[in-house]
Amino acid sequence: MTFRDNAASWRNKFHSRGPSTLIIAAVAAAVLYEIVKHHSLNKLDVIYFLGLIVAIVFHEVSHGFVAYLCGDDTAKRAGRLTLNPIRHIDIFGSVILPIIMILTVGVPFGWAKPVPVRIDKLRSPRNQALLVGLAGPATNIILALLAGFIFKETANLGQLVYTPFGQWPILELVLFLFGELNVLLACFNLLPIPPLDGSVILERILPKELLPGYYRLRMYSMFFVLAVVLLFPSFLNSIASHALTYWGNILGLF
């Protein structure tokens, strides 16, 4: 490949990815500046948000990977079977909306760019669509169980229960928070509300003749989820409270 070909290749990549990358970088820089300026960033925040990125990336990749195993290579051809977080960022849902939510109502909410899946390309569309949809929450549950297993093998539980949470050893903090956020992601995504992953159960039991109308409604369902988050915070807090209590029981802390 000649220098001119290389230059053309890099130019094409910039035109396809450069603008979104620059916007993300600019917003991230502005947020970091405000955080540093007001000294509002602490160790727990860093661990939590880095862990959240890892959990969401694995969640999204698992959808595409299971779809690939079931005969749909759409995600693979789109370059989405990657652990590179940049490929899974939605400018509005992953950057702009969470910032707006935090600044206005104090509730961090958003979404990653959905992994493309062609249900019609699956070998058994209705049955395997259920597997593809539940792959994300299942991955989060597996990650939580893995973090919990390592936590119980390495932590001194008798000492931790008497130690302030922020003063836990770094390994125990990382494992506890990583497991916690994976439990929360799994529970939230398993709600049977389109377009959350739990809605695939509803799709599976709907009669075929109702599916076209359901799919048309699903196109606007993210606004419904956002309304639930804003209008019924006590409902979500109840789910989170039960999930975290269960998580603490698994670890032997509660």
C-alpha positions as CSV (number, residue, x, y, z in Angstrom):
1,M,0.0,0.0,0.0
2,T,1.4,3.4,-1.0
3,F,1.7,6.5,1.1
4,R,-1.2,8.0,-0.9
5,D,-3.4,4.9,-0.2
6,N,-2.5,5.2,3.5
7,A,-3.4,8.8,3.6
8,A,-6.7,8.2,1.9
9,S,-7.5,5.4,4.3
10,W,-6.8,7.6,7.3
11,R,-8.9,10.4,5.8
12,N,-11.9,8.1,5.2
13,K,-11.6,6.8,8.8
14,F,-11.6,10.4,10.1
15,H,-14.6,11.4,8.1
16,S,-16.5,8.4,9.4
17,R,-15.4,8.4,13.0
18,G,-13.6,11.7,13.6
19,P,-16.5,14.1,14.2
20,S,-18.2,11.9,16.8
21,T,-14.8,11.2,18.5
22,L,-14.0,14.9,18.7
23,I,-17.5,15.7,20.1
24,I,-17.1,13.0,22.8
25,A,-13.5,14.2,23.6
26,A,-14.7,17.8,23.9
27,V,-17.6,16.9,26.2
28,A,-15.5,14.6,28.3
29,A,-12.8,17.3,28.7
30,A,-15.5,19.8,29.8
31,V,-16.9,17.4,32.3
32,L,-13.5,16.6,33.7
33,Y,-12.6,20.3,33.9
34,E,-15.7,20.9,36.0
35,I,-15.1,17.9,38.2
36,V,-11.5,19.0,38.9
37,K,-12.5,22.6,39.3
38,H,-15.0,21.7,42.0
39,H,-13.0,18.9,43.5
40,S,-16.0,16.6,43.2
41,L,-14.3,13.5,41.9
42,N,-13.3,10.8,44.4
43,K,-11.9,7.3,44.4
44,L,-15.3,5.6,44.5
45,D,-16.5,7.6,41.5
46,V,-13.5,6.6,39.4
47,I,-13.9,2.9,40.3
48,Y,-17.6,3.0,39.7
49,F,-17.6,4.7,36.3
50,L,-14.6,2.7,34.9
51,G,-16.3,-0.4,36.0
52,L,-19.6,0.7,34.4
53,I,-17.8,1.2,31.1
54,V,-16.5,-2.3,31.2
55,A,-19.8,-3.8,32.2
56,I,-21.7,-2.0,29.5
57,V,-19.2,-3.0,26.8
58,F,-19.4,-6.6,27.7
59,H,-23.2,-6.3,27.9
60,E,-23.4,-5.0,24.3
61,V,-20.8,-7.3,22.8
62,S,-22.6,-10.3,24.2
63,H,-25.7,-9.5,22.3
64,G,-23.8,-9.4,19.0
65,F,-21.7,-12.5,19.9
66,V,-24.8,-14.6,20.6
67,A,-26.4,-13.4,17.5
68,Y,-23.3,-14.4,15.5
69,L,-23.4,-17.9,17.0
70,C,-27.1,-18.0,16.0
71,G,-26.3,-17.1,12.3
72,D,-26.5,-13.3,12.2
73,D,-23.1,-11.7,11.4
74,T,-24.5,-8.1,11.3
75,A,-22.6,-7.0,14.4
76,K,-19.4,-8.7,13.3
77,R,-19.5,-6.9,9.9
78,A,-20.3,-3.6,11.6
79,G,-17.1,-4.0,13.8
80,R,-19.2,-4.1,17.0
81,L,-17.7,-7.4,18.4
82,T,-15.0,-5.4,20.0
83,L,-14.2,-4.4,23.6
84,N,-13.2,-0.9,22.4
85,P,-15.7,1.4,24.3
86,I,-15.5,4.1,21.6
87,R,-17.4,1.7,19.2
88,H,-20.3,1.4,21.6
89,I,-20.8,5.1,22.5
90,D,-23.9,6.9,21.5
91,I,-23.2,10.6,21.5
92,F,-26.7,11.5,22.8
93,G,-27.4,8.5,25.0
94,S,-23.9,7.9,26.4
95,V,-22.6,11.5,26.8
96,I,-25.1,14.3,26.4
97,L,-28.2,12.8,28.1
98,P,-26.4,11.5,31.2
99,I,-24.8,14.9,31.8
100,I,-28.1,16.6,31.4
101,M,-29.8,14.2,33.8
102,I,-27.1,14.6,36.4
103,L,-27.1,18.4,36.2
104,T,-31.0,18.6,36.3
105,V,-32.4,15.8,38.4
106,G,-29.2,14.1,39.8
107,V,-30.1,10.7,38.3
108,P,-27.5,9.3,35.9
109,F,-29.4,7.7,33.0
110,G,-28.4,6.9,29.4
111,W,-27.7,4.1,27.0
112,A,-24.9,2.7,24.8
113,K,-25.3,2.4,21.0
114,P,-27.3,-0.8,20.4
115,V,-25.5,-3.6,18.7
116,P,-27.1,-4.2,15.3
117,V,-29.0,-7.5,15.1
118,R,-31.0,-8.8,12.2
119,I,-33.7,-11.1,13.7
120,D,-34.6,-12.4,10.3
121,K,-31.0,-13.7,9.8
122,L,-31.2,-15.9,12.9
123,R,-31.6,-19.6,12.2
124,S,-34.7,-19.8,14.5
125,P,-35.8,-16.1,14.7
126,R,-38.4,-16.2,17.5
127,N,-36.5,-18.6,19.8
128,Q,-33.0,-17.3,19.2
129,A,-34.1,-13.7,19.5
130,L,-34.9,-14.5,23.1
131,L,-31.3,-15.8,23.6
132,V,-29.8,-12.7,22.0
133,G,-31.9,-10.4,24.1
134,L,-31.1,-12.1,27.4
135,A,-27.4,-12.4,26.6
136,G,-26.7,-8.9,28.0
137,P,-28.2,-9.4,31.5
138,A,-26.9,-12.9,31.6
139,T,-23.4,-11.5,31.0
140,N,-23.8,-8.9,33.8
141,I,-24.9,-11.7,36.2
142,I,-21.9,-13.8,35.3
143,L,-19.6,-10.8,35.8
144,A,-21.2,-10.1,39.2
145,L,-20.8,-13.8,40.3
146,L,-17.2,-13.8,39.1
147,A,-16.5,-10.6,41.1
148,G,-18.3,-12.0,44.1
149,F,-16.4,-15.3,44.0
150,I,-13.0,-13.4,43.9
151,F,-14.2,-11.1,46.6
152,K,-15.1,-13.9,49.0
153,E,-11.8,-15.6,48.3
154,T,-9.6,-12.6,48.9
155,A,-11.5,-10.4,51.4
156,N,-11.4,-10.5,55.2
157,L,-15.1,-10.2,55.8
158,G,-14.7,-10.1,59.6
159,Q,-12.6,-6.9,59.2
160,L,-14.5,-5.3,56.4
161,V,-17.8,-5.1,58.3
162,Y,-16.2,-2.9,60.8
163,T,-14.3,-0.8,58.3
164,P,-15.8,2.4,56.7
165,F,-16.6,1.6,53.1
166,G,-14.4,4.2,51.6
167,Q,-11.4,2.9,53.5
168,W,-11.7,-0.7,52.2
169,P,-8.6,-2.0,50.4
170,I,-8.6,-1.1,46.7
171,L,-9.1,-4.7,45.4
172,E,-12.2,-5.2,47.6
173,L,-13.6,-1.8,46.6
174,V,-13.2,-2.6,42.9
175,L,-14.7,-6.1,43.2
176,F,-17.6,-5.0,45.4
177,L,-18.6,-2.0,43.2
178,F,-18.1,-3.9,39.9
179,G,-20.3,-6.7,41.1
180,E,-22.9,-4.2,42.4
181,L,-23.2,-2.2,39.2
182,N,-23.5,-5.5,37.2
183,V,-26.4,-6.6,39.5
184,L,-28.1,-3.2,38.9
185,L,-27.6,-3.4,35.2
186,A,-29.0,-6.9,35.0
187,C,-32.0,-6.1,37.1
188,F,-32.9,-2.9,35.2
189,N,-32.4,-4.4,31.8
190,L,-34.6,-7.4,32.8
191,L,-37.6,-5.2,33.2
192,P,-40.2,-6.2,30.6
193,I,-40.4,-2.7,29.1
194,P,-39.4,-2.2,25.5
195,P,-36.6,-1.6,24.4
196,L,-35.0,-3.1,27.6
197,D,-33.7,-6.6,27.2
198,G,-36.5,-8.1,29.4
199,S,-39.0,-7.1,26.7
200,V,-37.9,-10.1,24.6
201,I,-39.9,-12.3,26.9
202,L,-43.0,-10.2,26.0
203,E,-42.1,-10.5,22.3
204,R,-41.8,-14.2,22.5
205,I,-45.3,-14.8,23.9
206,L,-47.0,-12.2,21.6
207,P,-49.0,-13.7,18.7
208,K,-47.2,-13.3,15.4
209,E,-50.0,-11.1,14.0
210,L,-49.4,-8.5,16.8
211,L,-45.7,-8.2,16.2
212,P,-45.7,-5.6,13.4
213,G,-47.6,-3.2,15.5
214,Y,-45.5,-4.0,18.5
215,Y,-42.3,-3.2,16.5
216,R,-43.7,0.1,15.4
217,L,-44.4,1.0,19.0
218,R,-41.0,-0.2,20.1
219,M,-39.4,2.5,18.0
220,Y,-40.5,5.2,20.5
221,S,-40.3,3.1,23.6
222,M,-37.1,4.7,24.9
223,F,-39.0,7.8,25.7
224,F,-41.3,5.6,27.8
225,V,-38.4,4.2,29.7
226,L,-37.1,7.7,30.3
227,A,-40.5,8.7,31.6
228,V,-40.4,5.8,34.1
229,V,-37.0,6.9,35.3
230,L,-38.2,10.5,35.9
231,L,-41.7,9.9,37.1
232,F,-41.4,6.7,39.2
233,P,-38.0,6.9,40.9
234,S,-39.4,5.2,44.0
235,F,-40.2,2.1,41.9
236,L,-36.6,1.9,40.5
237,N,-35.2,2.6,44.0
238,S,-37.2,-0.3,45.3
239,I,-35.8,-2.6,42.7
240,A,-32.2,-1.3,43.3
241,S,-32.6,-1.7,47.1
242,H,-33.7,-5.4,46.8
243,A,-31.0,-6.1,44.2
244,L,-28.2,-4.6,46.4
245,T,-29.5,-6.4,49.5
246,Y,-29.4,-9.7,47.6
247,W,-25.8,-8.8,46.4
248,G,-24.7,-8.1,50.0
249,N,-26.2,-11.4,51.2
250,I,-24.3,-13.2,48.5
251,L,-21.1,-11.7,49.8
252,G,-21.9,-12.3,53.4
253,L,-21.9,-8.7,54.3
254,F,-25.5,-8.2,55.3
